[in-house]
Amino acid sequence: MNITSRQLKAFLLTARHQSFSRAAERLFITQSGMSVLVRELEDQLGFRLFDRTTRRVTLTEHGSKFLPIADRSLLDLEAAATNIGRSATAADRQLAIGAPPLIASKLLAAAIGEYAKRDPELHISLHDGERVKLSAMVAAGTLDVCIGCFLQPVPGVRRTPVYRFSLMLVEPAERAGDAARPMRWSEIGGRPLLGLPAEHPVQQVVDLHLQDIGRRGAPQMVFNYFETQIAMVEAGAGSAVLPTFAVPACLGRRVALHPLTDPVVPIELYQIVSRGKKLPAAAEAFTRFLRNYIAEWAEPWKPGG
């Protein structure tokens, strides 16, 4: 059987008004169109629904038995469609974003708060965590979007550049905000360096450029998070090569920041999304806002800015 909701509506309206013409008016079709719909339904069911006379249309015995079934079926269908439509609308007003802790706390938290002033009906949830775990959540569909240093392709997700930062040297200073100057890689010299795990993509970029100036071997100490590196630099344990998006985490600490030059090494911040998941309708608008927000936020930390 291939019974349509339009056929059921035609049957119910005809039964209620006992007239094809009046039923047709309610369905905004011609009387002949209404007759065709009812006839198609009767063909599907294999029995007549109405006795037709020149004056009126009345239900047959089979039609009377089918009436409550058709009425209930149509009500259930319309209720289900309404509920699913509401759920779909609610889903389009929610956005789940992930990021490593520093990006989540120093960048996205403020960006989400600012965007809420523009679109208060959009509910954005922020999830912080390790880069590998976050990319797995995106691939699984748990997160809609993730922002981070995904410098290598990630299986099952699509990468889009968001903003280009660069690398800087963070070293101990006598006072918070001590004046700093751009520094060549070759000037790093024999400073003790604090680093990230060797498998971290940022550390791999750092190691390649340290090798170019003749430095090889593991860092003096290894930490999982940029914030810990910065705290240990302030404590005098060594210096660290970090992306410039870490500048806000350095503010107020007794550290000096030196943009690294010759060469200036770009570190791209990427957005990743699942290849197989349809993003909420609001995701595109928020992404456009975020690009502009990051550009303004990062302006003071650009080399020469």
Protein Blocks (a to p, Z undefined) as FASTA:
>chain_A
ZZdfklmmmmmmmmmnopaklmmmmnopafklmmmmmmmmmmmnopafbdcdfkbccddf
klmmmmmmmmmmmmmmmmmmmmmmmmmmmmmmgccddddfklmmmmmmmmmmmmmmmmmm
bccddddddfklmmmmmmnomambdcdddfbccehiacddfbdcddddddddfbghiacd
dddfklnmmadcddddfklmklmmmmmmmmmnopacjdfbdcfbfklmmmmmmnonaccd
ddfklmmmmgopacdddddehiaddddddddddfkbccdfklmmmmmmmmmmmmmmmmmm
pghZZ
